[in-house]
Amino acid sequence: MSSSHPEPPLSRVVVMDQQLPVPLATHRVEIRRITIAPSFAAGLHVHNGPVFGSIESGSAVYQIEGHPESVLRPGDVFYEPEGVRIARFDAGPDGVTFLGYFLLPDGVQADIVFPDA
């Protein structure tokens, strides 16, 4: 059965529109492809700047400390706020590969701290 209205050749869908808690003078965005081995728990961590990401393959259990956990799958996006404790970013049974977008002010390098290490 054919449709009288074919699908448009281009689609734009907003998958996240995240307001930052304070304005950020972003000088550059560093994009990393990160792969975590199956069932590996990354551990409690804190970033020195906001991080956005999108899952390419596999899955991860994601949790900001004090909030419910969620399972991220391919196509899902996430936001890790600057200075906030990320309780979990644990790879699922097939591991996980994702793109991480690090928003960086002039002269700042992306950094991650593991408070319990």
Steps between C-alpha positions, in 0.01 A plus 500: 500500500654830399462823689388818333753686714851354458751536781703819470862443390628687805390495862620711793399392849616662823609212725626719785474868587697537822536835676830538685479614864725799425610658173817343363750674274577197284822540305501150352321167506707185530322190369622160613390151398513301822469122526443319830544122529199277572363529855776745606393755764667837432456603864387818672645796311480876453578704185653850502257617232168397350505183292237398248495161335325259269510123510626338178486131596439282803342637816587670828336551836513875564429670832561842646549462876167533680293446183351182352716295266412449136623270226642674194486323164612587145363837397440615860660824614616607845634800692754494783499840672825666605605421857213255560567151632420238238427191708486255210600474138528123487531308175234243425571133419610588144709800603428852379643743247392862512598844382577746780485874425709701748420874505822681594586862580823649366809337652312219675557129433228242562557332835329228700540435873420172677427615860500149649822389328 
